[in-house]
Amino acid sequence: EGLAVVAINGKCSFIDKEGKEVIPLKYDEAESFSEGLAAVKLNGKCSFIDKEGKEVIPLKYDWAGSFSEGLAMVNLGRKCEDEQIITGGKYGFINKEGKEVIPLKYVDACKFNEGLARVKLNGCGFINKEGNEIIPLKYDDAMAYFSEGLAMVKLNGKYGFINKEGKEVIPLKYDYTLFFEEGLATVVLNGKHGFINKEGKEITPIKYDDALFLKEGLALVVLNNKHGFINKEGKEITPIKYDGALFFEEGLAVVA
């Protein structure tokens, strides 16, 4: 958003594109600007500043994240030593006026995306911006955000996908999954990898030793330590014969 975080001798400030220091070098930590505000930390407490350096939300929180969709995640009680969290504290959300619109009661949370935020209390689920639990907090784990309208969830050691109404549209039967990308998601079952579509159809046999995200319509797969590429229909468009390969970029991929 036009400003960059810089640090000198353990203190942070912000400079513009001409290199001019527009906010004084005084903060212990600082995050990049998001939606016009940046989280900063001074003497162990966090607040938010605007692009003129004005602290628009007081220094009171033990941790603060960036604004997303008008709300920012904040925490009271979190303590760290050597960059390791030793006490988690409680998470909630504030608006740009500093009002705590969602109480600080969750043991974990993620920023809002597509109108929903993943939170954890006794279990994981999703809330909306009014703090209503749209997806019950019943899962052992859940992906940080919805991707292409679906979110990965885990229950009793198995993974599947839910939609924004909380319906389990892909059964929780896999050992692991990745998020949807270009209409497909990697799934793992009995140590083997494959791809499913949003209807849950396995568009490739779950046979690969590894299967990575689609990029430019093609996915990198590994079988018996050899690499190759498949398309969205699961067809192997190159022989799986290479010792190594990288993703396609602008129509070309590095292979070895």
Secondary structure, 3 states (H helix, E strand, C coil): CCCEEEEECCEEEEECCCCCEEEEEEECEECCCECCEEEEEECCEEEEECCCCCEEEEEEECEEEEEECCEEEEEECCEEECCEEEECCEEEEECCCCCEEEEEEECEECCCECCEEEEECCCEEEECCCCCEEEEEEECEECCCCECCEEEEEECCEEEEECCCCCEEEEEEECEECCCECCEEEEEECCEEEEEECCCCECCCCCECEEEEEECCEEEEEECCEEEEEECCCCECCCCCECCECCCECCECCEC
